[in-house]
Amino acid sequence: MSEENKISAYLLIGGETPLRDVVHRFYEIMLERPEAKDLLSMHSDLTAAEEKLFFFLSGWLGGPNLYFEKYGHPKLRARHLPFKIGKPERDQWMLCMVQAFEETGIEDPARSEILHQILNLADHMRNQTDKIE
């Protein structure tokens, strides 16, 4: 399949409804899992965060570019600089995201491919050097 005919990840997972389900479940998991307490403490308004994450992921996965249309360029690293994001925070974020993808029924190979890309994105967001133990 040529690059121009490649189906977007957004369409591979089924579009808006499955993506909304993933994002909604992600924040529910964050509230439920004690292992995500540091991640949860970074959020003051989960409703707004959920909308922004859905908007961002929609465009990032090749669907409608909702975040850009409403807020402009995401500038992810700059927007996250006020928060301490090291390996533990990245891992908490991924724990919730992996569980959300699994529980909402996103199937392989799309799930694995997207989660790999999301891990790269989450790792890029790190702004703290972790201590070697």
C-alpha positions in Angstrom: 0.0 0.0 0.0 1.4 3.4 -0.9 1.9 6.0 1.8 -0.9 8.2 0.3 -3.3 5.2 0.5 -2.3 4.2 4.0 -5.2 4.1 6.4 -4.8 6.4 9.4 -4.5 5.0 12.9 -7.7 7.0 13.7 -9.6 5.0 11.2 -7.9 1.7 12.1 -9.3 2.0 15.6 -12.8 3.0 14.4 -12.8 6.8 14.5 -14.3 9.2 17.0 -16.3 6.9 19.3 -13.6 4.3 20.1 -11.1 7.1 20.6 -13.4 8.9 23.0 -13.9 5.6 24.8 -10.2 5.1 25.2 -9.6 8.7 26.5 -12.5 8.5 28.9 -11.4 5.2 30.3 -7.8 6.5 30.5 -8.9 9.2 33.0 -11.2 6.7 34.9 -8.2 4.4 35.3 -6.1 7.3 36.5 -8.6 7.9 39.3 -8.8 4.2 40.2 -5.2 3.1 40.2 -3.1 4.1 43.3 0.0 3.7 41.1 -1.2 6.7 39.1 -1.5 9.1 42.1 1.5 11.3 41.0 0.0 11.6 37.5 -3.4 12.4 38.9 -2.0 15.2 41.1 -0.9 17.0 38.0 -4.5 17.5 36.8 -6.7 20.2 38.2 -9.6 19.7 35.8 -10.1 16.2 34.4 -13.0 17.2 32.2 -10.9 19.8 30.4 -7.9 17.4 30.3 -10.1 14.7 28.8 -11.4 17.0 26.0 -7.9 18.3 25.2 -6.4 14.8 25.1 -9.2 13.6 22.8 -8.8 16.6 20.5 -5.0 16.1 20.4 -5.1 12.4 19.8 -7.7 12.8 17.1 -5.3 14.9 14.9 -2.2 13.0 16.0 -3.7 9.7 14.9 -4.7 11.1 11.5 -8.3 12.1 12.2 -9.8 15.6 12.4 -7.3 18.1 13.7 -9.5 19.3 16.5 -6.9 20.5 18.9 -5.2 22.7 16.4 -8.5 24.1 15.3 -9.5 25.1 18.8 -6.3 25.8 20.6 -3.6 26.3 17.9 -0.3 24.3 17.8 -0.2 21.8 20.7 3.4 22.8 21.7 3.3 19.7 24.0 6.7 20.0 25.6 6.2 23.7 26.4 2.7 23.1 27.8 4.0 20.4 30.1 7.2 22.1 31.3 5.5 23.3 34.5 5.1 19.6 35.5 7.8 17.3 36.7 7.8 14.5 34.1 10.4 11.8 34.6 10.4 8.1 34.0 7.9 7.4 36.9 5.3 9.8 35.5 5.8 8.5 32.0 5.3 5.0 33.2 2.1 5.9 35.1 0.7 7.6 32.0 1.5 4.6 29.9 0.1 2.2 32.5 -3.3 4.0 32.3 -3.1 4.3 28.5 -2.3 0.6 27.9 -5.1 -0.5 30.2 -7.5 1.9 28.5 -6.6 0.5 25.0 -7.0 -3.1 26.3 -10.3 -2.5 28.1 -12.0 -0.6 25.3 -11.3 -3.4 22.8 -8.8 -1.8 20.5 -7.3 -4.8 18.8 -3.9 -5.7 17.4 -2.1 -4.8 15.3 -3.5 -1.3 15.6 -3.2 -1.3 19.4 0.4 -2.3 19.5 1.4 0.1 16.8 -0.4 3.0 18.3 0.8 2.3 21.9 4.4 2.1 20.6 4.0 5.6 19.0 2.4 6.8 22.2 5.3 5.5 24.3 7.7 7.4 22.1 5.5 10.6 22.6 5.3 10.0 26.3 9.1 9.5 26.5 9.6 12.8 24.5 7.6 14.6 27.2 10.1 13.8 29.9 11.7 16.9 31.3 13.5 15.4 34.4 16.7 13.4 34.5 16.1 10.3 36.5 18.6 9.3 39.1 20.5 6.1 38.5 19.9 3.7 41.3 
